[in-house]
Amino acid sequence: MSKEWPLWEIFIRGQHGLSHRHVGSLHAPDAETAVKNARDVYTRRNEGVSIWVVEARHITATAPGDKGPIFEPSESKIYRHPTFYDIPDEVGHM
């Protein structure tokens, strides 16, 4: 059995943000310690308002090579690409 602490992925929500952003990883024995260590390592300038820690082994991700089969079905949904109408000039940039 390995004596190495589990790897935790760290997500921080900034003062002016609405979503959490992945900022890095660290090893810790449990979630509570991971939060405390993440606070010390990733929010030294008081920029965070919320910290999420997720044990890396609980994250399921796709492989870059699977991009085609996973994302190609969205190409057939034209309603997701609003290219079939004109935007008035008064609107400016959208």
N, CA and C of each residue as an Amber inpcrd file, in Angstrom:
protein
   282
   0.8350000  -1.1810000   0.0000000   0.0000000   0.0000000   0.0000000
   0.8820000   1.2470000   0.0000000   0.5580000   2.2050000  -0.8580000
   1.3370000   3.4270000  -0.9710000   1.0860000   4.3380000   0.2290000
   2.1500000   4.9720000   0.7030000   2.0270000   5.8980000   1.8230000
   1.9390000   7.3410000   1.3330000   1.8520000   7.5320000   0.0270000
   1.7610000   8.8800000  -0.5250000   0.3410000   9.4150000  -0.3520000
   0.2480000  10.6620000   0.0400000  -1.0700000  11.2980000   0.2000000
  -1.7560000  11.4310000  -1.1570000  -3.0800000  11.4170000  -1.1710000
  -3.7910000  11.5530000  -2.4460000  -3.5910000  12.9390000  -3.0650000
  -3.7470000  12.9750000  -4.3680000  -3.6320000  14.2220000  -5.1250000
  -4.9890000  14.9110000  -5.1640000  -5.0200000  16.2060000  -4.9050000
  -6.2490000  17.0120000  -4.9130000  -6.1290000  18.0780000  -5.9870000
  -7.1920000  18.2660000  -6.7470000  -7.2600000  19.3460000  -7.7340000
  -7.9330000  20.5270000  -7.0540000  -7.3820000  21.7250000  -7.2790000
  -7.8260000  22.9140000  -6.5660000  -8.5070000  23.8830000  -7.5260000
  -9.6820000  24.3660000  -7.1150000 -10.4500000  25.3380000  -7.8800000
 -10.7420000  26.5340000  -6.9810000 -10.5060000  27.7420000  -7.4970000
 -10.7020000  28.9650000  -6.7270000 -11.7060000  29.8560000  -7.4520000
 -12.6130000  30.4390000  -6.6870000 -13.5170000  31.4580000  -7.2250000
 -12.9590000  32.8060000  -6.8100000 -12.6820000  33.6520000  -7.7800000
 -12.1060000  34.9620000  -7.5220000 -13.1290000  35.9480000  -6.9790000
 -12.6370000  37.0730000  -6.4850000 -13.4840000  38.1130000  -5.8820000
 -14.5770000  38.5970000  -6.8330000 -14.2480000  38.7300000  -8.1050000
 -15.2090000  39.2880000  -9.0550000 -15.7360000  38.2530000 -10.0450000
 -15.4720000  37.0020000  -9.7940000 -15.9100000  35.9580000 -10.7160000
 -17.1410000  35.2380000 -10.2130000 -17.8040000  34.5740000 -11.1250000
 -18.9840000  33.7900000 -10.7750000 -18.7070000  32.2980000 -10.8340000
 -17.5680000  31.9380000 -11.3910000 -17.2580000  30.5170000 -11.5120000
 -15.8880000  30.2260000 -10.9060000 -15.6920000  28.9720000 -10.5650000
 -14.4150000  28.5310000 -10.0280000 -13.4700000  28.2140000 -11.1850000
 -12.1820000  28.4170000 -10.9700000 -11.1630000  28.1800000 -11.9870000
 -10.1120000  27.2350000 -11.4220000  -9.7020000  26.2690000 -12.2220000
  -8.6670000  25.3300000 -11.7830000  -7.3440000  26.0870000 -11.6870000
  -6.7150000  25.9980000 -10.5150000  -5.4720000  26.7370000 -10.3000000
  -4.2750000  25.8280000 -10.0740000  -4.5080000  24.5490000  -9.7990000
  -3.3890000  23.6510000  -9.5810000  -3.7690000  22.4160000  -8.7940000
  -2.7440000  21.7450000  -8.3070000  -2.9210000  20.4860000  -7.5860000
  -2.0110000  20.4750000  -6.3680000  -2.3680000  19.6500000  -5.3950000
  -1.4960000  19.4420000  -4.2450000  -1.8280000  18.1120000  -3.5930000
  -0.9060000  17.6250000  -2.7930000  -1.1110000  16.3870000  -2.0430000
  -1.4980000  16.7380000  -0.6200000  -2.4810000  16.0280000  -0.0740000
  -2.9260000  16.2300000   1.3070000  -3.5720000  14.9420000   1.7900000
  -3.5900000  14.7200000   3.1090000  -4.1630000  13.4770000   3.6280000
  -5.6900000  13.4320000   3.5700000  -6.3450000  14.6070000   3.5900000
  -7.8110000  14.6450000   3.5680000  -8.2860000  15.9790000   2.9890000
  -9.6110000  16.0960000   2.7820000 -10.1850000  17.2840000   2.1440000
  -9.9810000  18.5420000   2.9840000 -10.1550000  18.4240000   4.2810000
 -10.0070000  19.5960000   5.1570000  -8.5870000  20.1620000   5.0750000
  -7.6040000  19.2980000   5.1220000  -6.2130000  19.7380000   5.0100000
  -5.9390000  20.2940000   3.6170000  -6.5490000  19.6880000   2.5980000
  -6.3750000  20.1750000   1.2270000  -6.8980000  21.6030000   1.0920000
  -8.0430000  21.9000000   1.7130000  -8.5880000  23.2640000   1.6630000
  -7.6350000  24.2360000   2.3510000  -7.1530000  23.8740000   3.5400000
  -6.2340000  24.7570000   4.2700000  -4.9390000  24.9890000   3.4840000
  -4.3860000  23.9240000   2.9210000  -3.1600000  24.0670000   2.1400000
  -3.3950000  24.8630000   0.8650000  -4.5440000  24.6500000   0.2220000
  -4.8850000  25.4090000  -0.9890000  -5.0080000  26.8910000  -0.6680000
  -5.6070000  27.2080000   0.4710000  -5.7200000  28.6060000   0.8950000
  -4.3230000  29.2240000   1.0160000  -3.4170000  28.4980000   1.6520000
  -2.0650000  29.0240000   1.8640000  -1.2600000  29.1340000   0.5730000
  -1.4540000  28.1890000  -0.3260000  -0.6510000  28.1550000  -1.5490000
  -1.2390000  29.0280000  -2.6550000  -2.5600000  28.9980000  -2.8340000
  -3.1790000  29.6170000  -4.0140000  -3.9340000  30.9130000  -3.7460000
  -4.0790000  31.3430000  -2.5060000  -4.7950000  32.6050000  -2.2290000
  -3.9870000  33.4870000  -1.2890000  -2.7280000  33.6630000  -1.5540000
  -1.8590000  34.4450000  -0.6710000  -2.1880000  35.9280000  -0.6610000
  -2.8380000  36.4310000  -1.6960000  -3.1380000  37.8620000  -1.7850000
  -4.6180000  38.1590000  -1.5870000  -5.3080000  37.2860000  -0.8900000
  -6.7410000  37.4810000  -0.6020000  -7.6100000  37.5620000  -1.8470000
  -7.1970000  36.9180000  -2.9400000  -7.9700000  37.0330000  -4.1770000
  -9.1240000  36.0510000  -4.2760000  -9.2030000  35.0770000  -3.4130000
 -10.2610000  34.0760000  -3.5130000 -11.3850000  34.3000000  -2.5240000
 -12.5850000  33.8810000  -2.9170000 -13.7320000  33.9300000  -2.0060000
 -14.2880000  32.5390000  -1.7280000 -13.8420000  31.5490000  -2.5160000
 -14.3200000  30.1850000  -2.3320000 -13.2860000  29.2170000  -2.8900000
 -13.1000000  28.1090000  -2.2000000 -12.1510000  27.0780000  -2.6400000
 -12.8890000  25.7480000  -2.7510000 -12.6900000  25.0880000  -3.8800000
 -13.1680000  23.7140000  -4.0480000 -11.9460000  22.8190000  -4.1300000
 -11.9950000  21.6650000  -3.4760000 -10.9620000  20.6430000  -3.6360000
 -11.6480000  19.3480000  -4.0520000 -11.0680000  18.6930000  -5.0330000
 -11.6220000  17.4350000  -5.5380000 -10.4780000  16.4400000  -5.6290000
 -10.6570000  15.2960000  -5.0020000  -9.6220000  14.2770000  -5.1010000
  -9.5220000  13.8460000  -6.5670000  -8.3160000  13.9020000  -7.0940000
  -8.0910000  13.6830000  -8.5260000  -8.6430000  12.3520000  -9.0170000
  -8.6400000  11.3320000  -8.1870000  -9.1200000  10.0190000  -8.6390000
 -10.6230000  10.0070000  -8.9030000 -11.3430000  11.0400000  -8.4540000
 -12.7850000  11.1200000  -8.6690000 -13.1580000  11.9010000  -9.9290000
 -12.1690000  12.3930000 -10.6480000 -12.4360000  13.1530000 -11.8710000
 -12.3710000  12.2100000 -13.0640000 -13.3980000  12.2530000 -13.8710000
 -13.4300000  11.4900000 -15.1100000 -13.3210000  12.4750000 -16.2570000
 -12.4120000  12.2250000 -17.1660000 -12.1750000  13.1590000 -18.2630000
 -12.1280000  12.4140000 -19.5900000 -12.3570000  13.1540000 -20.6470000
 -12.2250000  12.5940000 -21.9870000 -10.7810000  12.7230000 -22.4410000
 -10.4100000  11.9160000 -23.3950000  -9.0710000  11.9920000 -23.9810000
  -9.1140000  12.9350000 -25.1750000  -8.0470000  13.7080000 -25.4140000
  -8.0310000  14.6010000 -26.5730000  -8.3160000  13.8760000 -27.8800000
  -7.9280000  12.6220000 -27.9840000  -8.1800000  11.8530000 -29.2010000
  -9.6510000  11.5460000 -29.4350000 -10.4740000  11.6820000 -28.3990000
 -11.9120000  11.4280000 -28.5160000 -12.7010000  12.6660000 -28.9150000
 -12.0050000  13.7460000 -29.2440000 -12.6800000  15.0080000 -29.5450000
 -13.7370000  14.8510000 -30.6440000 -13.3860000  14.1810000 -31.7170000
 -14.3200000  14.0230000 -32.8270000 -15.6280000  13.3580000 -32.4310000
 -15.5930000  12.1400000 -31.9250000 -16.8370000  11.4500000 -31.5820000
 -17.6630000  12.1540000 -30.5000000 -17.0020000  12.8850000 -29.6180000
 -17.7370000  13.5280000 -28.5300000 -18.3810000  14.8340000 -28.9710000
 -17.6540000  15.6470000 -29.7510000 -18.1410000  16.9870000 -30.0690000
 -18.7580000  17.1340000 -31.4490000 -18.5550000  16.1820000 -32.3480000
 -19.1120000  16.2910000 -33.6920000 -20.6410000  16.3360000 -33.7180000
 -21.3610000  15.6300000 -32.8500000 -22.8240000  15.6980000 -32.9280000
 -23.3860000  17.1170000 -32.8000000 -22.6650000  18.0300000 -32.1650000
 -23.1740000  19.3950000 -32.0260000 -23.1760000  20.1440000 -33.3510000
 -22.3750000  19.7030000 -34.3180000 -22.3400000  20.3520000 -35.6170000
 -23.6690000  20.2220000 -36.3550000 -24.4370000  19.1870000 -36.0720000
 -25.7010000  18.9730000 -36.7720000 -26.8580000  19.7430000 -36.1360000
 -26.5960000  20.4580000 -35.0660000 -27.6460000  21.2180000 -34.3770000
 -27.4900000  22.6910000 -34.7290000 -28.1120000  23.0880000 -35.8500000
 -27.9050000  24.4510000 -36.3520000 -28.4210000  25.5190000 -35.3950000
 -29.3580000  25.1640000 -34.5320000 -29.8820000  26.1510000 -33.5930000
 -28.8240000  26.5990000 -32.5890000 -27.7380000  25.8560000 -32.4830000
 -26.6460000  26.2590000 -31.5820000 -25.7100000  27.2720000 -32.2300000
 -25.8470000  27.4590000 -33.5150000 -25.0020000  28.3910000 -34.2620000
 -25.9090000  29.4280000 -34.9140000 -26.1480000  30.5520000 -34.2610000
 -27.1100000  31.5370000 -34.7790000 -26.5560000  32.3220000 -35.9680000
 -26.3650000  31.6300000 -37.0700000 -25.8220000  32.2730000 -38.2720000
 -26.9050000  32.5310000 -39.3100000 -28.1490000  32.2160000 -38.9980000
 -29.2150000  32.2960000 -39.9920000 -30.0110000  33.5960000 -39.9000000
 -29.5410000  34.5780000 -39.1330000 -30.2140000  35.8710000 -39.0870000
 -29.1670000  36.9770000 -39.0290000 -29.5880000  38.1710000 -39.4200000
 -28.6830000  39.3280000 -39.4340000 -28.8000000  40.1010000 -38.1270000
 -27.6740000  40.5670000 -37.6420000 -27.6460000  41.3930000 -36.4370000
 -27.6350000  42.8520000 -36.8890000 -28.5510000  43.6700000 -36.3690000
 -28.5680000  45.0830000 -36.7650000 -27.2590000  45.7760000 -36.3930000
 -26.8420000  46.7380000 -37.1990000 -25.5950000  47.4590000 -36.9470000
 -25.6000000  48.1730000 -35.6040000 -26.7760000  48.6020000 -35.1360000
 -26.8800000  49.3230000 -33.8740000 -26.4670000  48.4590000 -32.6710000
 -26.5350000  47.1640000 -32.8380000 -26.2130000  46.2620000 -31.7400000
 -24.7260000  46.2970000 -31.4360000 -23.8960000  46.4670000 -32.4220000
 -22.4530000  46.4590000 -32.2090000 -21.9220000  45.0370000 -32.1190000
 -20.9270000  44.8470000 -31.2900000 -20.3180000  43.5260000 -31.1500000
 -21.0880000  42.6870000 -30.1630000 -21.2860000  41.4380000 -30.5270000
 -21.9360000  40.4930000 -29.6130000 -20.9620000  39.4290000 -29.2390000
